[in-house]
Structure formats: C-alpha cells, structure tokens
C-alpha cells in the first residue's frame, strides 16, 4: 500500500517534469515556424535560434531539475524509516 502510493507520486512528478521540459523544448520549433524572419536575425554575430537555445533554455532546464529534486525528496521523506 505504502509502496504503491510512493511509486504513484514519483510517477506523477516525473510526468509533470517531462511535460514541462517537453513543452519548453517542443515550443521552440513552433516559435521559429511562426516567426520565419527570426532565423535570419543575428545577435552580436550569433544567430537568434542559437541565442534562444543557449541563454534562456539552460537556466530553465536547471530550474526544472532543481524543483524536481526538491519535490522528489519531499515525496520520499515520509516513506523513509
């Protein structure tokens, strides 16, 4: 009973993190499809798609990972002996 609740909570958290990550990364091709002129823009000599991938994406992925770790630890705490 306890193990089933733990596994279900972990699965829910994992799917939520996957949806957040997938939504974040999956929206980028849609962004460049809707704004075709953005592919030709340079920011300090670097193409805009690379800037969009590098600057905001890595901190957001790190935040998703940190939030996942905090929540996973909070879920596991009641089940530790």
C-alpha positions as CSV (number, residue, x, y, z in Angstrom):
1,X,0.0,0.0,0.0
2,X,2.7,2.5,1.0
3,X,5.0,1.5,-1.8
4,X,2.2,1.9,-4.3
5,X,1.5,5.5,-3.1
6,X,5.2,6.3,-3.3
7,X,5.6,4.9,-6.8
8,X,2.4,6.7,-8.0
9,X,3.6,10.0,-6.5
10,X,7.0,9.6,-8.1
11,X,5.4,8.8,-11.5
12,X,3.2,11.8,-11.3
13,X,6.1,14.1,-10.5
14,X,8.2,12.6,-13.3
15,X,5.4,13.1,-15.9
16,X,5.0,16.7,-14.7
17,X,8.7,17.3,-15.2
18,X,8.6,15.6,-18.6
19,X,5.7,17.8,-19.7
20,X,7.4,21.0,-18.5
21,X,10.6,20.0,-20.3
22,X,8.8,18.8,-23.4
23,X,6.6,21.9,-23.6
24,X,9.6,24.1,-23.2
25,X,11.8,22.4,-25.9
26,X,8.8,21.5,-28.1
27,X,7.7,25.1,-28.4
28,X,10.9,26.3,-29.9
29,X,10.3,24.8,-33.4
30,X,6.8,26.3,-33.3
31,X,8.3,29.7,-32.4
32,X,10.6,29.6,-35.4
33,X,7.8,28.4,-37.6
34,X,5.6,31.2,-36.7
35,X,8.4,33.8,-36.9
36,X,10.3,32.7,-40.1
37,X,12.2,36.0,-40.2
38,X,13.8,35.3,-36.8
39,X,16.0,32.7,-38.3
40,X,18.0,35.3,-40.2
41,X,18.5,37.7,-37.2
42,X,21.9,37.9,-35.6
43,X,22.5,39.0,-32.0
44,X,26.2,40.1,-31.6
45,X,27.1,38.0,-34.6
46,X,25.3,34.8,-33.3
47,X,22.2,33.6,-35.0
48,X,19.0,34.2,-32.9
49,X,18.0,30.5,-32.8
50,X,21.3,29.7,-31.0
51,X,20.8,32.6,-28.6
52,X,17.3,31.4,-27.8
53,X,18.6,27.8,-27.2
54,X,21.5,28.8,-25.1
55,X,20.5,31.8,-23.0
56,X,17.1,31.1,-21.5
57,X,16.8,27.4,-22.1
58,X,19.7,26.1,-19.9
59,X,18.7,28.1,-16.8
60,X,15.1,26.9,-17.2
61,X,16.2,23.3,-17.6
62,X,18.3,23.7,-14.4
63,X,15.4,25.1,-12.5
64,X,13.1,22.2,-13.6
65,X,15.8,19.8,-12.4
66,X,16.2,21.6,-9.0
67,X,12.5,21.8,-8.5
68,X,12.1,18.1,-9.4
69,X,14.9,17.1,-6.9
70,X,13.3,19.2,-4.1
71,X,9.9,17.7,-4.7
72,X,11.2,14.1,-5.1
73,X,13.0,14.5,-1.7
74,X,9.8,15.8,-0.1
75,X,7.8,12.8,-1.5
76,X,10.4,10.3,-0.3
77,X,10.8,11.8,3.3
78,X,7.6,10.3,4.7
79,X,8.5,6.8,3.4
80,X,11.9,6.7,5.0
81,X,12.3,4.8,8.2
